[in-house]
């Protein structure tokens, strides 16, 4: 049933980057229930590595990470993939 809610996006690949493993697991389980393919990275460097080698449709990114915060990761992703759409940024409140 959940996959029928958003059929055009059900085959999308989502990259989740967060230094909290419990959050990553929750995001993965939730998104997979809707049919998304989910890649997870437990840090900014691993997330950037995946973003540079995989075809990704959307990124869910923790802003407050120890090595590189979300803004720095976003800027580096834009440098790596300047052709990626830049029109949507959603921030969840802390």
FENNOR-V361876 format. One record per backbone hydrogen bond with DSSP energy under -0.5 kcal/mol. CO is the residue of the C=O (numbers start at 1). NH is the residue of the N-H. Records with the same first field share a line. If there is no record, write none. Layout:
CO = NH / NH
This chain:
1 = 4 / 5
2 = 5 / 6
4 = 7
6 = 9 / 10
7 = 10
9 = 12
12 = 14 / 37
13 = 57 / 58
14 = 16 / 39
15 = 17 / 60
16 = 41
17 = 62
19 = 21
20 = 24
21 = 25
22 = 26
23 = 27
24 = 28
25 = 29
26 = 30
27 = 31
28 = 32
29 = 33
30 = 34
31 = 34 / 36
32 = 35
36 = 38
37 = 14
39 = 16
41 = 18
43 = 47
44 = 48
45 = 49
46 = 50
47 = 51
48 = 52
49 = 53
50 = 53 / 54
54 = 56
58 = 15
59 = 61
60 = 17
63 = 65 / 70
69 = 73
70 = 74
71 = 75
72 = 76
73 = 77
74 = 78
75 = 79
76 = 80
77 = 81
79 = 82
81 = 84
